[in-house]
């Protein structure tokens, strides 16, 4: 069991490393107009930090870091991971908007492979998010049906079960004797019989 857990952790780290390396070329393209080389380098550092947080299931923190990196140097790969964070957090509407942003963004000539991969992944993951949003909500459970006869019916059933005689033996209750049933709600109980006798005729 321990060996299986270690192998699973190792595979997860390897997959994370591949993702980390694949994201770096996406930020190595020519900076857009107005973006400095320092901003590009800082964005790359932030992207790596965000990937580490994402790999640790710290999705809210990862989203904030990816958003900050995208503000420094925009890249579809960063928006894709922002969408994934929102999806992991259960914010499907926000995730859908970000996935659609990736697909709507025009690609430059000869785009990096990471940009093409981001678009393909966004298309696949967006279909799953849309399906989840369009799935019908589970119907509310039906209210429980009331017991037949209400409290009076329950008391009558109590009497029909019979009553205990003075010798300790159960006798038929087809004609229950006043005070013979010990149920508080039963009309033949001693309390009910006392209250009935106290009422004026």
C-alpha positions in Angstrom: 0.0 0.0 0.0 2.8 2.4 0.9 4.7 1.6 -2.3 1.6 2.3 -4.4 1.1 5.6 -2.7 4.8 6.6 -3.3 4.5 5.6 -7.0 1.3 7.6 -7.4 3.0 10.7 -5.8 6.0 10.2 -8.1 3.8 10.1 -11.2 1.9 13.1 -10.1 5.2 15.1 -9.6 6.4 14.0 -13.0 3.2 15.1 -14.7 3.4 18.4 -12.9 7.0 18.9 -14.1 6.0 18.3 -17.7 3.2 20.8 -17.3 5.6 23.3 -15.8 8.1 23.0 -18.6 5.3 23.2 -21.2 4.1 26.4 -19.9 7.4 28.2 -19.9 7.7 28.5 -23.8 4.3 30.1 -23.8 5.9 33.1 -22.0 9.1 33.0 -24.1 7.4 34.6 -27.2 8.1 38.1 -28.3 6.7 40.5 -25.6 3.6 42.4 -26.7 3.9 46.2 -27.2 4.4 47.9 -23.9 5.5 44.8 -22.0 9.1 44.9 -20.8 11.5 42.0 -20.5 11.3 42.4 -16.7 7.6 42.0 -16.7 7.8 38.9 -18.9 10.4 37.3 -16.6 8.2 38.2 -13.5 5.2 36.7 -15.2 7.1 33.5 -15.9 8.1 33.3 -12.2 4.5 33.9 -11.2 3.3 31.3 -13.6 5.7 28.7 -12.1 4.5 29.7 -8.6 0.9 29.3 -9.7 1.5 25.9 -11.1 3.0 24.8 -7.8 0.0 26.0 -5.9 -2.3 24.3 -8.4 -0.4 21.0 -8.0 -0.9 21.3 -4.2 -4.7 21.7 -4.7 -4.5 25.3 -3.4 -6.8 26.5 -6.2 -7.9 29.9 -4.9 -4.3 31.0 -4.2 -3.2 29.6 -7.6 -6.0 31.6 -9.4 -4.8 34.8 -7.8 -1.2 34.2 -8.9 -2.2 33.2 -12.4 -4.3 36.3 -12.7 -1.4 38.5 -11.5 0.9 36.8 -14.0 -1.6 37.4 -16.8 -1.8 41.0 -15.9 2.0 41.3 -16.3 2.2 39.3 -19.5 -0.9 37.9 -21.2 -0.9 34.3 -22.4 -3.7 31.8 -23.2 -2.0 29.2 -21.0 -2.4 31.5 -18.0 -6.1 32.0 -18.7 -6.6 28.3 -19.2 -5.2 27.6 -15.7 -7.4 30.4 -14.3 -10.4 28.6 -15.8 -9.2 25.3 -14.3 -8.9 26.9 -10.8 -12.4 28.2 -11.0 -13.7 24.8 -12.1 -11.9 23.1 -9.2 -13.5 25.6 -6.9 -17.0 24.8 -8.3 -17.4 28.2 -9.9 -18.6 26.8 -13.3 -20.0 30.0 -14.7 -16.7 31.8 -14.1 -14.8 28.9 -15.5 -17.0 28.8 -18.6 -16.3 32.5 -19.3 -12.5 32.0 -19.1 -12.6 28.9 -21.3 -14.5 30.9 -23.9 -12.0 33.6 -23.6 -9.2 31.2 -24.5 -11.1 29.9 -27.6 -12.1 33.4 -28.8 -8.6 34.8 -28.6 -6.9 35.1 -32.0 -3.6 33.3 -32.2 -0.5 35.0 -33.6 1.3 33.7 -36.7 3.2 30.5 -36.0 1.9 30.3 -32.4 3.8 28.4 -29.7 2.8 24.7 -29.3 1.6 25.6 -25.7 -0.9 28.0 -27.1 -2.3 25.4 -29.5 -2.5 22.9 -26.6 -4.2 25.4 -24.4 -6.9 26.0 -27.1 -7.5 22.3 -27.5 -7.7 21.6 -23.8 -10.0 24.6 -23.3 -12.4 23.2 -26.0 -12.5 19.8 -24.3 -12.9 21.1 -20.8 -15.5 23.7 -21.8 -17.7 21.0 -23.2 -17.7 19.2 -19.8 -18.4 22.5 -17.9 -21.4 23.3 -20.2 -22.7 19.8 -19.7 -22.5 20.2 -16.0 -24.3 23.6 -16.1 -27.1 22.3 -18.3 -27.7 19.1 -16.3 -31.2 19.2 -14.7 -31.2 19.8 -11.0 -32.2 16.8 -8.8 -35.9 16.9 -7.8 -36.7 17.7 -4.3 -37.8 14.8 -2.2 -41.6 14.3 -1.8 -43.0 15.1 1.6 -43.8 12.1 3.8 -47.5 11.1 3.8 -49.3 11.6 7.1 -50.2 8.6 9.1 -53.8 7.4 8.4 -56.3 8.7 10.9 -53.8 11.2 12.5 -53.3 11.0 16.3 -56.8 9.6 16.9 -56.1 6.8 14.4 -52.8 6.1 16.2 -54.6 5.9 19.5 -57.2 3.6 18.1 -54.6 1.3 16.8 -53.0 1.3 20.2 -56.3 0.1 21.7 -56.8 -2.5 19.1 -53.6 -4.1 20.1 -55.2 -5.1 23.4 -54.7 -4.3 27.0 -53.2 -6.1 30.0 -55.6 -7.6 32.5 -55.1 -7.6 36.2 -53.5 -11.0 36.1 -50.9 -9.8 33.7 -52.4 -11.6 30.6 -53.3 -9.7 27.4 -56.9 -9.6 26.6 -58.8 -8.6 23.4 -59.4 -4.9 23.1 -62.4 -5.0 20.8 -64.2 -3.1 23.5 -61.5 -1.2 25.4 -62.1 -0.4 29.0 -61.6 3.3 30.1 -58.2 3.7 31.6 -57.0 0.3 30.2 -54.5 1.8 27.7 -51.4 3.5 28.9 -50.8 5.6 25.8 -51.0 9.4 26.7 -52.7 10.1 23.4 -55.2 7.2 23.5 -58.8 8.4 24.3 -59.3 5.4 26.5 -56.3 6.1 28.7 -56.7 7.0 32.4 -55.9 10.7 31.8 -58.5 10.9 29.0 -61.1 9.1 31.1 -60.4 11.5 34.1 -60.7 14.6 31.8 -63.9 13.2 30.3 -65.5 12.7 33.7 -64.5 16.2 34.8 -66.3 17.9 31.9 -69.8 19.1 32.7 -72.6 17.2 30.9 
